[in-house]
């Protein structure tokens, strides 16, 4: 959901912007740093420098007693990333300029892309330095089932204990939560309890709009990675005016902000999330994704995608589970994967971080409105589908676990919550009984 600055954020309890700093110097783990270099595939660079020469440069830095562990690690990460980018620039970046049968369809006043043809063959070769799908982390006994945490920036221990327990009872293996920019500390207890429950935490780095973050993102990522967070979503629904401070969405402005933050996430040891686009949106989500991928490559920044993943909001609207006339339904991941493969020559992990449908929804007037029975049948069906999901399709996430019951204050999300004051959605018992 497009969470506005005043939505689901209690400003009276908003955490301090002062973040914890790591103090003192640490002993450099030379063996660990050099092991990273030895395991990294480094092709011949554009400049002609050899891979061995680059390794020697980084090794000298690692052995230097004048730098801290974090400084050496960040510098080596930067060297690796620049090398990968240099190699990427030597590849043919020709873009297929043929029409792909894309035509707009109007749903509730927003434009949604409908792909009439299968995409053309990949326009670029796959990167040789990118993580393969099976190298990305999963929770133990992963079933692909996820739920979005309460839409607040922090939760009390009592709320965490209660709702982590509920998520575990519903057999959830992925939970997306909000963190206030690069703030450190407010979600430590939540992350610890999630990981102890065998649940993969996905952090959405909360900002009020698309733009730079004037904080130490790398240190925050390193802190939470040590606690068990591997996936970090950068920005939310950037194809909406609401998430751009009222301005029209702009792919270049998004990339101006996303690329530097993604590099900081990588430097901290995390995996940066791209997208989290609103279905349809003020700027069609499929076109936005396609142009963002082209833009990253055109800027010579393709290396940053070697550790990236794609965040997806596959809301169903009032469409059935198997709806495929356009991308606006549960199966949105198929359209996204086709775009990614065309532009990168490989798949990226797609992690649903929001999704669902709700009684009364009637965006597509050619189909009936959603009933409570429809909701239960389709959401349960979505979770069952994940048992036989595609290799790139990591998780389906329902919005939202709770609102007021967990400390949320924006009534906009009340009807969508599984747990409400005085009542519980019948979905909960269905999900607890789902094998």
C-alpha positions as CSV (number, residue, x, y, z in Angstrom):
1,X,0.0,0.0,0.0
2,X,1.1,3.6,-0.6
3,X,1.7,4.6,3.0
4,X,1.6,8.4,3.2
5,X,3.6,10.3,5.9
6,X,0.6,10.5,8.1
7,X,-0.6,7.0,7.5
8,X,-0.1,4.3,10.2
9,X,2.7,6.3,11.8
10,X,2.1,7.6,15.3
11,X,4.1,10.8,15.4
12,X,3.8,11.0,19.1
13,X,5.8,7.8,19.5
14,X,8.0,8.3,16.4
15,X,11.5,7.2,17.4
16,X,14.4,9.6,17.8
17,X,16.3,10.3,14.6
18,X,19.5,9.9,16.6
19,X,21.0,6.5,15.8
20,X,23.4,4.3,17.6
21,X,27.0,4.5,16.4
22,X,29.5,1.8,16.5
23,X,32.5,2.9,18.6
24,X,36.1,1.9,18.6
25,X,38.2,0.0,16.1
26,X,37.9,-3.7,15.3
27,X,40.5,-6.2,14.3
28,X,40.5,-6.7,10.6
29,X,39.6,-10.3,9.6
30,X,42.2,-10.6,6.9
31,X,41.5,-14.2,6.2
32,X,37.8,-13.6,5.8
33,X,38.3,-10.6,3.5
34,X,40.8,-12.4,1.3
35,X,38.5,-15.4,1.2
36,X,35.8,-13.1,-0.3
37,X,38.3,-12.0,-3.0
38,X,39.3,-15.6,-3.8
39,X,35.7,-16.7,-4.2
40,X,34.7,-13.7,-6.4
41,X,34.6,-14.1,-10.2
42,X,36.4,-11.2,-11.7
43,X,36.4,-11.1,-15.5
44,X,38.9,-9.0,-17.5
45,X,37.9,-5.4,-17.0
46,X,37.3,-2.6,-19.5
47,X,40.5,-0.8,-18.4
48,X,42.6,-3.9,-19.2
49,X,43.7,-4.4,-15.6
50,X,44.0,-8.0,-14.6
51,X,41.8,-9.7,-12.1
52,X,44.9,-10.7,-10.2
53,X,46.0,-7.1,-10.1
54,X,42.7,-6.0,-8.7
55,X,42.8,-8.7,-6.0
56,X,46.3,-7.6,-5.1
57,X,45.2,-4.0,-4.6
58,X,42.3,-5.1,-2.4
59,X,44.5,-7.6,-0.5
60,X,47.0,-4.8,0.3
61,X,44.1,-2.7,1.7
62,X,42.9,-5.6,3.7
63,X,46.3,-6.2,5.3
64,X,46.7,-2.5,6.2
65,X,46.7,-2.2,9.9
66,X,45.6,1.4,9.5
67,X,42.0,0.6,8.6
68,X,39.2,-0.8,10.6
69,X,37.2,-3.9,9.6
70,X,34.3,-1.9,8.4
71,X,36.5,0.5,6.4
72,X,38.4,-2.4,4.7
73,X,35.2,-4.3,4.0
74,X,33.5,-1.3,2.5
75,X,36.5,-0.4,0.4
76,X,36.8,-4.0,-0.9
77,X,33.0,-4.1,-1.6
78,X,33.4,-0.9,-3.6
79,X,36.3,-2.3,-5.6
80,X,34.4,-5.4,-6.4
81,X,31.3,-3.4,-7.4
82,X,33.3,-1.0,-9.6
83,X,35.0,-4.0,-11.3
84,X,31.7,-5.6,-12.0
85,X,30.3,-2.4,-13.4
86,X,33.4,-1.9,-15.6
87,X,32.9,-5.4,-17.0
88,X,29.2,-4.8,-17.5
89,X,30.1,-1.7,-19.6
90,X,32.0,-3.9,-22.1
91,X,28.9,-6.0,-22.8
92,X,26.6,-5.2,-25.7
93,X,23.7,-3.1,-24.2
94,X,21.6,-3.1,-27.2
95,X,17.9,-2.6,-26.4
96,X,15.2,-4.3,-28.3
97,X,13.1,-1.5,-29.6
98,X,10.3,-3.5,-31.2
99,X,6.8,-3.1,-30.0
100,X,5.8,-5.7,-27.4
101,X,2.1,-5.7,-27.8
102,X,1.6,-3.5,-24.7
103,X,-1.7,-1.7,-24.6
104,X,-3.3,0.2,-21.7
105,X,-6.4,-0.9,-19.9
106,X,-8.3,1.3,-17.5
107,X,-9.1,0.0,-14.1
108,X,-10.7,2.4,-11.6
109,X,-9.0,5.4,-13.3
110,X,-5.5,4.0,-13.4
111,X,-3.5,2.7,-16.3
112,X,-2.5,-1.0,-16.1
113,X,-0.3,-2.7,-18.7
114,X,-1.6,-5.7,-20.6
115,X,1.1,-7.7,-22.4
116,X,-0.3,-9.2,-25.5
117,X,2.8,-11.0,-26.7
118,X,5.6,-13.0,-25.0
119,X,8.6,-10.7,-24.6
120,X,11.4,-10.8,-27.1
121,X,14.5,-12.9,-26.4
122,X,16.8,-11.4,-23.8
123,X,18.3,-8.1,-25.1
124,X,21.5,-8.6,-23.1
125,X,23.6,-11.6,-21.9
126,X,23.3,-12.7,-18.3
127,X,25.9,-11.3,-15.9
128,X,28.6,-13.8,-15.0
129,X,29.1,-12.2,-11.6
130,X,25.4,-12.2,-10.5
131,X,24.1,-14.4,-7.7
132,X,22.1,-17.3,-9.1
133,X,18.6,-17.9,-7.7
134,X,19.7,-20.7,-5.5
135,X,22.4,-18.5,-3.9
136,X,19.8,-16.2,-2.4
137,X,18.8,-17.0,1.2
138,X,15.5,-18.6,2.2
139,X,14.1,-19.4,5.6
140,X,14.3,-23.0,6.8
141,X,11.3,-25.1,5.5
142,X,10.3,-22.3,3.2
143,X,6.7,-22.5,2.0
144,X,6.6,-19.1,0.3
145,X,4.0,-17.8,2.7
146,X,4.3,-14.2,4.0
147,X,2.4,-11.5,5.8
148,X,3.1,-7.8,6.3
149,X,3.7,-6.6,9.8
150,X,1.7,-3.9,11.5
151,X,2.1,-0.6,9.6
152,X,4.1,1.2,12.3
153,X,7.8,2.0,12.7
154,X,8.2,0.2,16.0
155,X,6.3,-2.3,18.1
156,X,6.3,-3.0,21.8
157,X,7.6,-6.3,23.1
158,X,4.1,-7.3,24.0
159,X,2.9,-6.7,20.5
160,X,5.9,-8.5,19.0
161,X,5.4,-11.5,21.2
162,X,1.7,-11.8,20.4
163,X,1.8,-11.3,16.6
164,X,5.0,-13.2,15.9
165,X,3.3,-16.1,17.6
166,X,0.2,-15.6,15.4
167,X,2.3,-15.4,12.3
168,X,4.1,-18.6,13.3
169,X,0.8,-20.4,14.0
170,X,-0.4,-19.4,10.5
171,X,2.8,-21.0,9.2
172,X,4.2,-17.8,7.8
173,X,7.8,-17.9,6.7
174,X,8.3,-14.3,5.5
175,X,7.4,-11.0,7.3
176,X,7.9,-7.6,5.8
177,X,8.2,-4.7,8.4
178,X,9.0,-1.0,8.4
179,X,12.1,0.6,9.7
180,X,12.5,4.4,10.1
181,X,15.1,5.2,7.5
182,X,18.6,4.2,8.8
183,X,17.5,4.2,12.4
184,X,19.1,1.5,14.5
185,X,17.6,-0.2,17.5
186,X,13.8,0.2,17.2
187,X,13.2,-3.2,15.5
188,X,15.9,-5.3,17.2
189,X,13.5,-7.2,19.3
190,X,11.1,-7.8,16.4
191,X,13.9,-9.2,14.2
192,X,15.3,-11.4,16.9
193,X,11.8,-12.9,17.6
194,X,11.1,-13.4,13.9
195,X,14.4,-15.2,13.3
196,X,14.0,-17.3,16.4
197,X,10.6,-18.4,15.0
198,X,12.2,-19.4,11.7
199,X,10.7,-16.5,9.8
200,X,12.6,-14.5,7.2
201,X,12.4,-10.8,8.0
202,X,12.3,-8.4,5.1
203,X,13.0,-4.7,5.9
204,X,11.3,-1.9,4.1
205,X,13.4,1.1,4.7
206,X,10.7,3.7,5.4
207,X,10.9,7.1,3.8
208,X,8.2,9.7,3.3
209,X,9.0,9.9,-0.4
210,X,11.5,8.9,-3.1
211,X,14.8,10.6,-2.4
212,X,18.2,10.4,-0.7
213,X,18.5,9.3,2.9
214,X,20.9,11.6,4.9
215,X,21.8,8.8,7.3
216,X,24.3,6.0,7.5
217,X,22.4,3.3,5.7
218,X,25.4,1.0,5.4
219,X,25.8,0.8,9.2
220,X,22.1,0.2,9.7
221,X,22.2,-2.7,7.2
222,X,25.3,-4.2,8.8
223,X,23.6,-4.0,12.2
224,X,20.4,-5.7,11.1
225,X,22.2,-8.2,8.9
226,X,24.0,-9.4,12.0
227,X,20.6,-9.9,13.6
228,X,19.3,-11.9,10.6
229,X,17.8,-9.4,8.0
230,X,19.1,-10.2,4.5
231,X,16.6,-8.4,2.3
232,X,16.2,-4.6,2.3
233,X,13.4,-2.9,0.3
234,X,14.3,0.6,-0.9
235,X,11.3,2.9,-1.4
236,X,7.7,2.0,-1.8
237,X,5.4,2.3,-4.8
238,X,7.6,4.9,-6.6
239,X,5.1,4.9,-9.5
240,X,2.6,6.9,-7.4
241,X,2.4,10.6,-7.0
242,X,1.7,10.0,-3.3
243,X,5.2,8.5,-2.9
244,X,6.9,11.3,-4.8
245,X,5.8,14.2,-2.7
246,X,3.0,15.0,-5.1
247,X,5.2,15.1,-8.2
248,X,4.6,13.0,-11.2
249,X,6.6,9.7,-10.9
250,X,9.9,9.8,-12.8
251,X,12.1,6.8,-13.5
252,X,15.3,8.8,-13.7
253,X,14.6,10.6,-10.4
254,X,13.9,7.2,-8.8
255,X,17.2,5.8,-10.1
256,X,19.1,8.9,-9.0
257,X,18.0,7.9,-5.4
258,X,17.8,4.1,-5.6
259,X,21.2,3.3,-7.1
260,X,23.3,5.1,-4.3
261,X,21.1,3.5,-1.6
262,X,21.4,0.1,-3.2
263,X,25.2,0.4,-3.2
264,X,25.1,1.2,0.5
265,X,22.9,-1.8,1.2
266,X,25.4,-4.0,-0.7
267,X,28.3,-2.4,1.2
268,X,26.6,-3.4,4.4
269,X,26.2,-7.0,3.3
270,X,22.5,-6.8,2.4
271,X,20.5,-7.5,-0.7
272,X,18.8,-4.4,-2.2
273,X,15.1,-4.5,-3.3
274,X,14.0,-2.8,-6.5
275,X,10.4,-1.9,-7.4
276,X,7.6,-2.4,-4.8
277,X,5.5,-0.8,-7.5
278,X,1.8,-0.1,-7.2
279,X,-0.4,-2.2,-9.6
280,X,-1.2,0.1,-12.5
281,X,-0.3,3.3,-10.7
282,X,0.0,6.9,-11.9
283,X,2.9,5.5,-14.0
284,X,2.2,2.0,-15.3
285,X,4.1,-0.4,-13.1
286,X,5.3,-2.7,-15.9
287,X,6.6,0.1,-18.0
288,X,8.2,1.7,-14.9
289,X,10.0,-1.6,-14.2
290,X,11.1,-2.0,-17.8
291,X,12.5,1.5,-18.0
292,X,14.2,1.3,-14.6
293,X,16.1,-1.8,-15.7
294,X,17.1,-0.2,-19.0
295,X,18.1,2.9,-17.1
296,X,20.4,1.0,-14.7
297,X,22.2,-0.7,-17.6
298,X,22.5,2.5,-19.6
299,X,24.2,4.2,-16.6
300,X,26.7,1.5,-16.4
301,X,25.4,0.4,-13.0
302,X,24.3,-3.1,-13.9
303,X,26.6,-4.5,-11.2
304,X,24.3,-3.3,-8.5
305,X,21.7,-5.8,-9.7
306,X,24.0,-8.7,-9.2
307,X,22.8,-8.9,-5.5
308,X,19.3,-7.3,-6.1
309,X,15.8,-8.7,-5.9
310,X,12.4,-7.4,-7.0
311,X,9.7,-6.4,-4.6
312,X,6.2,-7.0,-5.8
313,X,2.7,-5.9,-4.8
314,X,0.4,-8.4,-6.5
315,X,-3.0,-7.3,-5.3
316,X,-5.8,-9.2,-6.9
317,X,-8.3,-6.3,-7.1
318,X,-11.6,-8.2,-7.7
319,X,-10.0,-10.7,-10.1
320,X,-9.9,-14.5,-9.7
321,X,-6.7,-16.2,-8.8
322,X,-6.0,-17.3,-12.4
323,X,-6.7,-13.9,-13.9
324,X,-4.2,-13.3,-16.8
325,X,-5.8,-10.8,-19.1
326,X,-3.3,-8.2,-17.8
327,X,-0.8,-8.1,-15.0
328,X,-3.1,-6.8,-12.4
329,X,-3.7,-9.9,-10.3
330,X,-2.0,-12.6,-8.3
331,X,0.0,-13.8,-11.3
332,X,1.8,-10.4,-11.8
333,X,5.1,-12.2,-11.1
334,X,4.9,-13.9,-14.5
335,X,4.9,-10.5,-16.3
336,X,7.6,-9.1,-14.1
337,X,9.9,-12.1,-14.6
338,X,9.4,-11.8,-18.4
339,X,10.5,-8.2,-18.3
340,X,13.5,-9.0,-16.1
341,X,14.7,-11.8,-18.3
342,X,14.4,-9.7,-21.4
343,X,16.5,-6.9,-20.0
344,X,19.0,-8.9,-17.9
345,X,19.1,-12.3,-19.5
346,X,18.3,-14.0,-16.2
347,X,15.6,-14.0,-13.5
348,X,15.8,-12.0,-10.3
349,X,14.1,-13.3,-7.1
350,X,10.6,-11.8,-6.8
351,X,9.4,-11.4,-3.3
352,X,5.8,-10.3,-2.7
353,X,5.9,-7.7,0.1
354,X,2.2,-6.7,-0.2
355,X,-0.9,-8.4,-1.7
356,X,-4.4,-9.5,-1.1
357,X,-8.0,-8.7,-1.9
358,X,-10.8,-7.6,0.4
359,X,-14.6,-7.9,0.6
360,X,-16.4,-5.2,-1.3
361,X,-13.6,-4.4,-3.8
362,X,-15.0,-3.8,-7.3
363,X,-12.3,-2.0,-9.3
364,X,-12.9,-4.0,-12.5
365,X,-16.6,-3.4,-13.3
366,X,-16.6,-6.3,-15.8
367,X,-16.4,-8.7,-12.8
368,X,-18.4,-9.2,-9.6
369,X,-17.4,-7.5,-6.4
370,X,-15.5,-9.5,-3.9
371,X,-17.4,-11.4,-1.2
372,X,-15.9,-12.7,2.1
373,X,-16.2,-16.2,0.6
374,X,-14.2,-15.0,-2.5
375,X,-11.5,-13.5,-0.3
376,X,-11.0,-16.7,1.8
377,X,-11.0,-18.9,-1.3
378,X,-8.6,-16.8,-3.3
379,X,-6.1,-16.0,-0.5
380,X,-6.0,-19.6,0.6
381,X,-5.6,-20.5,-3.1
382,X,-2.7,-18.1,-3.4
383,X,-0.9,-19.6,-0.4
384,X,-1.5,-23.1,-1.8
385,X,0.0,-22.1,-5.1
386,X,3.2,-21.1,-3.4
387,X,3.7,-24.8,-2.6
388,X,4.4,-25.4,-6.4
389,X,5.8,-21.9,-7.2
390,X,8.3,-21.0,-9.8
391,X,12.0,-20.9,-8.7
392,X,12.2,-17.1,-9.0
393,X,8.9,-16.6,-7.1
394,X,10.1,-16.5,-3.5
395,X,7.1,-15.3,-1.4
396,X,3.4,-14.2,-1.5
397,X,2.7,-11.6,1.3
398,X,-0.8,-10.6,2.6
399,X,-1.4,-7.0,3.6
400,X,-1.8,-6.7,6.6
401,X,-1.4,-8.7,9.9
402,X,-3.0,-6.1,12.2
403,X,-3.6,-2.4,12.6
404,X,-5.2,-1.0,15.8
405,X,-4.6,-4.3,17.6
406,X,-0.9,-3.8,17.1
407,X,-0.6,-0.1,17.7
408,X,-1.6,1.3,14.3
409,X,-3.6,4.5,14.2
410,X,-4.7,5.0,10.6
411,X,-8.2,3.6,10.1
412,X,-7.5,3.2,6.3
413,X,-6.0,-0.2,7.0
414,X,-8.6,-1.4,9.6
415,X,-10.8,-3.4,7.2
416,X,-7.7,-5.1,5.7
417,X,-6.2,-6.4,9.0
418,X,-6.5,-10.0,9.9
419,X,-6.7,-9.1,13.6
420,X,-9.2,-6.3,14.5
421,X,-10.3,-4.9,17.8
422,X,-12.9,-7.4,19.0
423,X,-12.7,-9.7,16.0
424,X,-10.5,-11.9,13.9
425,X,-10.8,-12.5,10.2
426,X,-12.0,-16.1,9.3
427,X,-8.9,-16.2,7.1
428,X,-6.8,-16.7,10.2
429,X,-8.3,-20.1,11.2
430,X,-8.2,-21.2,7.5
431,X,-4.5,-20.4,7.3
432,X,-3.7,-22.0,10.6
433,X,-5.2,-25.2,9.3
434,X,-3.5,-25.0,5.9
435,X,-0.9,-27.8,5.7
